Amino acid sequence: MIWSATRLRLHWLAVLLPLACTAADGVPMSGKADCRFEVPGGWPGADVRWTGPCKGGRAEGRGVLRQFSDGRVQRLYFGSLVAGHLSLGVIEQDDGYVAGQFAAAKIVAGADRNMLIKAFDEASAAATAVAENYRREGNVASAKYYLERAKQLAEQLD
């Protein structure tokens, strides 16, 4: 088979483009091109959206990841992301919370009480930051919702 230079470039683009949507550690990245993030383990193929700051094309700082199914929120991650990677926070799901540090989109096992306290504090701060952003935008209902969530998260280990 004879390959033209254009066809060869398109072939390699088709091979490399999916790799550009995966982090160096092999964790799939999601989100818009200007704000990519890794999806928490156990949320495969989900419609996941980030509400928080972005820097250099990646989610960066405190915010909330929301997993949607049939237009409804199924799970939430409250916490921080660093260069698009989950860092410290809390996943809220139907059967409770998963809290601590994250690596390669999964919770790091063996968190002690101090780490859990830090994770819930970070989750509360993230919910507060999102609430403040909604307040600035004039979205009073969402600001109120996330302030209530911040309070609930802060009270988890009291």
N, C-alpha and C positions, 0 to 999 in steps of 0.2 A: 504494500500500500504506500502511495506517495502522499506525504503530508506537506501542505503549504505552510509557510511561516505563520500566517494568520490562523490557520486551523490548529497548528501546534500550540500557539499562544492561548487560544480559546480552550484547548484540551487541558492545559496546565492550569488555567484559571478555574475551570470546572473542578479540578482536583484540589486546588488550594483554597478556594473560597469557603467550603465547609470547615476547613481547619482554622480559618480566621475567626470563626464563631465559637471556638473552643479555647479555653485558657491553657496556659502552658502545662498545667497539671492534669489536663484531660477532662476537666469539668466543663460541661456545656455552658455557653454564655447565652443570655437572652436579652431582650430589651431592644430599644431603638438604637440605630447605628451611632448616635451621639451620646448614648448612655447605656452601656452594656453591663450586665451583672450575671453572676452565677445563680442558678436556681437551687434552692435547698434540696438535699438528697431526699428522695421519696416524693418529689413533686414532678415526675417526668411528664413531658408532653403537656404541661399545664400552661394556661394563660396566666402569666405572672407579670405584675406591673410594679414598678418602683416609684415611690413618692419620696423624693429627697434630692439632695444636691448631686451634681455630676461634675467631673473634672477629667479632662483629657480623654473623653469618650467612654468613661467608666463611672459607675455609681460610686460616690465617694462621700463618706460622712454618715450622719444619723438620718434614719428614715424608716420607711415601712415597705416591705414587699407584701403584696396581696395576691393570693392564688384564687382565680375565678373559675367557676364551673357553672354553666347554664346561667351566666349573668350574675351569680351570687358569690360573695366571698366565702371561700372554704377554709383557708388557713391564712395566718399572718405571721410575718417575721418583723419584730420590732428590734431595731438595733443599729449597729454600724457596719458599713462596708468599706473596705480599703481596696482601691483600684479594682472595684467590681467584685471583690471577694467578701463573703460573709466573714465577720470578724468576731464580734461579741454581741450577744443579744438573746432573744427569746422567741421561739416559735409557739404560737397559740393554735391549737387544733381542738377538735371535738373532745378528745379524751384528756385534755389538759395541756400543760406546758412542757417544752423542751428548752432548757436554758443552759448557757455556758459559752465557751469559746468554740469557734468553728474552724475547720481546716478542710479544704477540698469539698466544700459545701455540706459537710457533715459535722455533727457535734463531736467534740473531743471528749472521749470517755474519761471518767474518773474525777469529775469536778468536785471540789470540796465546797463547804458552805460559803466560804469567802468568795469563791468564783461565782457561785450562784447569786449571791448578793450583788456582785458587780454586774452580772448579766441582767438582772432585773432592774438595777439602777440605770444601766445603759438603755434598756428597753423603754423605761419610763422617760428618760431624756429624749429618746428618739420620737416617742409619741408626742411629747411636748413641743419638739421642734416642728413636727408636721402640723400640729395644731396652730402654732404661731404662723406658719406659712399660710395656712388656710385663712387665719384671721386677717393677715395682711391683704389677701386677695378678696376679702369681703364675704367669704363663705362661712357664715356664723355657725350653721348646723354641723359642718364637718369639724370646725375648730372645737366646738363643744364636745363632740364625740371623742376626738383624740385627746382632749384634756381629761375626760372621764377615764379613758383607757390608761393614760399616764398615771392617774391616781390609783387605779386598780393594780397596775403592775408594780408600783412603788410599795403597795401594801402587802404583796404576796409573801414576803419573808419576815414580816413584823411579828 
